[in-house]
Amino acid sequence: MINKLEIKRQLFHMFVGLTIAALVYYDLINEYYLFIFLCFSLFLSVMSRKYKIPFIGMMLHNFDRVKDRKYFPGKGSIYSIVGYLLTIVLFPKDIALATIINRKPISQKNKSCSYWI
Protein backbone atom coordinates (compact mmCIF):
# COMPACT_ATOMS: atom_id res chain seq x y z
CA MET A 1 0.00 0.00 0.00
CA ILE A 2 1.36 3.37 -1.01
CA ASN A 3 0.89 6.11 1.56
CA LYS A 4 -0.27 9.64 0.80
CA LEU A 5 3.19 11.16 1.30
CA GLU A 6 4.75 8.91 -1.36
CA ILE A 7 2.06 9.84 -3.87
CA LYS A 8 2.64 13.56 -3.19
CA ARG A 9 6.40 13.07 -3.50
CA GLN A 10 6.13 11.22 -6.81
CA LEU A 11 3.76 13.82 -8.27
CA PHE A 12 6.09 16.61 -7.15
CA HIS A 13 9.11 14.92 -8.77
CA MET A 14 7.10 14.31 -11.94
CA PHE A 15 6.08 17.98 -12.12
CA VAL A 16 9.66 19.15 -11.55
CA GLY A 17 11.00 16.70 -14.14
CA LEU A 18 8.55 17.84 -16.79
CA THR A 19 9.31 21.48 -15.97
CA ILE A 20 13.06 20.87 -16.25
CA ALA A 21 12.55 19.06 -19.56
CA ALA A 22 10.49 21.94 -20.96
CA LEU A 23 13.03 24.53 -19.82
CA VAL A 24 15.89 22.57 -21.38
CA TYR A 25 13.92 22.01 -24.59
CA TYR A 26 13.35 25.75 -25.04
CA ASP A 27 16.97 26.53 -24.02
CA LEU A 28 15.88 28.56 -20.99
CA ILE A 29 18.26 26.66 -18.72
CA ASN A 30 21.41 24.63 -19.29
CA GLU A 31 23.83 22.60 -17.18
CA TYR A 32 25.34 25.75 -15.62
CA TYR A 33 21.99 26.87 -14.20
CA LEU A 34 21.29 23.36 -12.94
CA PHE A 35 24.70 23.26 -11.25
CA ILE A 36 24.04 26.61 -9.54
CA PHE A 37 20.60 25.33 -8.49
CA LEU A 38 22.23 22.15 -7.13
CA CYS A 39 24.71 24.18 -5.07
CA PHE A 40 21.90 26.39 -3.77
CA SER A 41 19.82 23.30 -2.89
CA LEU A 42 22.73 21.76 -1.00
CA PHE A 43 23.21 25.02 0.90
CA LEU A 44 19.51 25.13 1.80
CA SER A 45 19.64 21.49 2.88
CA VAL A 46 22.50 22.18 5.27
CA MET A 47 20.86 25.35 6.59
CA SER A 48 17.48 23.67 7.09
CA ARG A 49 19.05 21.13 9.44
CA LYS A 50 19.80 23.93 11.91
CA TYR A 51 17.29 26.67 11.10
CA LYS A 52 13.64 26.83 10.10
CA ILE A 53 13.48 28.46 6.69
CA PRO A 54 9.83 29.47 6.10
CA PHE A 55 9.00 28.22 2.58
CA ILE A 56 11.64 25.47 2.56
CA GLY A 57 10.40 24.11 5.89
CA MET A 58 6.85 23.90 4.56
CA MET A 59 8.02 22.09 1.42
CA LEU A 60 10.11 19.64 3.45
CA HIS A 61 7.20 18.98 5.79
CA ASN A 62 4.84 18.28 2.89
CA PHE A 63 7.12 16.34 0.55
CA ASP A 64 10.17 14.96 2.36
CA ARG A 65 10.33 11.66 4.21
CA VAL A 66 10.47 11.99 7.99
CA LYS A 67 13.80 10.14 8.31
CA ASP A 68 15.37 12.31 5.60
CA ARG A 69 14.26 15.58 7.22
CA LYS A 70 16.51 14.94 10.20
CA TYR A 71 19.73 13.83 8.49
CA PHE A 72 19.56 14.95 4.85
CA PRO A 73 16.66 17.33 4.15
CA GLY A 74 15.68 17.49 0.50
CA LYS A 75 17.53 14.28 -0.33
CA GLY A 76 15.14 13.19 -3.09
CA SER A 77 15.13 16.57 -4.80
CA ILE A 78 18.90 16.89 -4.63
CA TYR A 79 19.38 13.42 -6.11
CA SER A 80 16.90 14.30 -8.85
CA ILE A 81 18.79 17.48 -9.70
CA VAL A 82 22.04 15.48 -9.86
CA GLY A 83 20.34 13.01 -12.22
CA TYR A 84 19.01 15.80 -14.45
CA LEU A 85 22.41 17.48 -14.50
CA LEU A 86 24.30 14.29 -15.39
CA THR A 87 21.76 13.43 -18.06
CA ILE A 88 22.06 16.83 -19.71
CA VAL A 89 25.87 16.81 -19.55
CA LEU A 90 26.44 13.24 -20.74
CA PHE A 91 23.85 12.86 -23.51
CA PRO A 92 22.68 14.78 -26.58
CA LYS A 93 19.69 17.03 -25.99
CA ASP A 94 17.05 14.74 -27.52
CA ILE A 95 18.18 11.69 -25.54
CA ALA A 96 18.50 13.75 -22.34
CA LEU A 97 14.95 15.07 -22.70
CA ALA A 98 13.55 11.60 -23.33
CA THR A 99 15.40 10.28 -20.30
CA ILE A 100 14.18 13.07 -18.02
CA ILE A 101 10.57 12.65 -19.15
CA ASN A 102 10.67 8.84 -18.94
CA ARG A 103 12.21 8.70 -15.46
CA LYS A 104 10.83 5.78 -13.44
CA PRO A 105 11.11 6.27 -9.69
CA ILE A 106 10.50 3.25 -7.51
CA SER A 107 9.14 3.49 -4.01
CA GLN A 108 11.55 2.21 -1.36
CA LYS A 109 8.87 0.25 0.48
CA ASN A 110 7.22 -1.40 -2.50
CA LYS A 111 9.47 -2.00 -5.48
CA SER A 112 6.55 -2.82 -7.79
CA CYS A 113 4.68 0.47 -7.56
CA SER A 114 4.77 4.10 -8.68
CA TYR A 115 6.17 3.82 -12.19
CA TRP A 116 5.60 6.80 -14.40
CA ILE A 117 4.30 6.13 -17.85
SVG drawing of the C-alpha trace seen along z (x, -y; Angstrom):
<svg xmlns="http://www.w3.org/2000/svg" viewBox="-3 -32 32 37">
<polyline fill="none" stroke="black" stroke-width="0.4" points="0.0,0.0 1.4,-3.4 0.9,-6.1 -0.3,-9.6 3.2,-11.2 4.7,-8.9 2.1,-9.8 2.6,-13.6 6.4,-13.1 6.1,-11.2 3.8,-13.8 6.1,-16.6 9.1,-14.9 7.1,-14.3 6.1,-18.0 9.7,-19.1 11.0,-16.7 8.5,-17.8 9.3,-21.5 13.1,-20.9 12.6,-19.1 10.5,-21.9 13.0,-24.5 15.9,-22.6 13.9,-22.0 13.4,-25.7 17.0,-26.5 15.9,-28.6 18.3,-26.7 21.4,-24.6 23.8,-22.6 25.3,-25.7 22.0,-26.9 21.3,-23.4 24.7,-23.3 24.0,-26.6 20.6,-25.3 22.2,-22.2 24.7,-24.2 21.9,-26.4 19.8,-23.3 22.7,-21.8 23.2,-25.0 19.5,-25.1 19.6,-21.5 22.5,-22.2 20.9,-25.4 17.5,-23.7 19.0,-21.1 19.8,-23.9 17.3,-26.7 13.6,-26.8 13.5,-28.5 9.8,-29.5 9.0,-28.2 11.6,-25.5 10.4,-24.1 6.8,-23.9 8.0,-22.1 10.1,-19.6 7.2,-19.0 4.8,-18.3 7.1,-16.3 10.2,-15.0 10.3,-11.7 10.5,-12.0 13.8,-10.1 15.4,-12.3 14.3,-15.6 16.5,-14.9 19.7,-13.8 19.6,-14.9 16.7,-17.3 15.7,-17.5 17.5,-14.3 15.1,-13.2 15.1,-16.6 18.9,-16.9 19.4,-13.4 16.9,-14.3 18.8,-17.5 22.0,-15.5 20.3,-13.0 19.0,-15.8 22.4,-17.5 24.3,-14.3 21.8,-13.4 22.1,-16.8 25.9,-16.8 26.4,-13.2 23.9,-12.9 22.7,-14.8 19.7,-17.0 17.0,-14.7 18.2,-11.7 18.5,-13.7 14.9,-15.1 13.5,-11.6 15.4,-10.3 14.2,-13.1 10.6,-12.6 10.7,-8.8 12.2,-8.7 10.8,-5.8 11.1,-6.3 10.5,-3.3 9.1,-3.5 11.6,-2.2 8.9,-0.3 7.2,1.4 9.5,2.0 6.6,2.8 4.7,-0.5 4.8,-4.1 6.2,-3.8 5.6,-6.8 4.3,-6.1"/>
</svg>
